[in-house]
């Protein structure tokens, strides 16, 4: 299965499980935006993972908290770069046990990502440059298996990959709104302060959420 086929599979399965809930298809993934927050089912790339037919499945929560260091995000483009709150969709049934993870330091399966190898050709598709044909990227066959398993994914058939993506979407459809309802500003601050890595970006998020809390309190007192 090639990347475009995997995106088509995401569109097919998402149309069955996520579209009826209000999600929209975007660049291989799915997003939902309402008055309170945005949610995204994202097929993320980490460390050139797309070159070895590997995507990191993640569900992202973002609740419009303003930060000083970037402009307001466009609806769910590169969603996992904008919100601190992510969950591995395979762990959504246990959403009450969710703990914040610094997803930007993640590799392999974590509470934020589920790495999924979707198969396909070992060599990248050739691209034409004038009269020449050039390989975009090529992985020696002997190294491919190790590169995939080192990143936390299992070697699975295309049918198994389909079933895993389907399971991730079913979990999202059934549990994502329940999970989102637990993510108050107070809870997000607590999670980052208790489980974060003291990363400067995390500090900016805590600052933003505390300002958001203060703003909400002022509005409620008017």
Protein Blocks (a to p, Z undefined) as FASTA:
>chain_A
ZZklmmmmmmmmmmmmmmmnopaceehiacdddfkbccddddddeehllmnopacddddd
dehiacfkbccddehiakllmbcbdcdfklmmmmmmpccddfklggcjdfkbccddebjj
fbdcdddehjbccdfbdcdfklmmmmmmmnopacddfklmmmmmmmmmmmmmmmmmmmmm
mmcfklmmmmmmmmmgoiaklmmmmmmmmmmmmmmmmmmmZZ
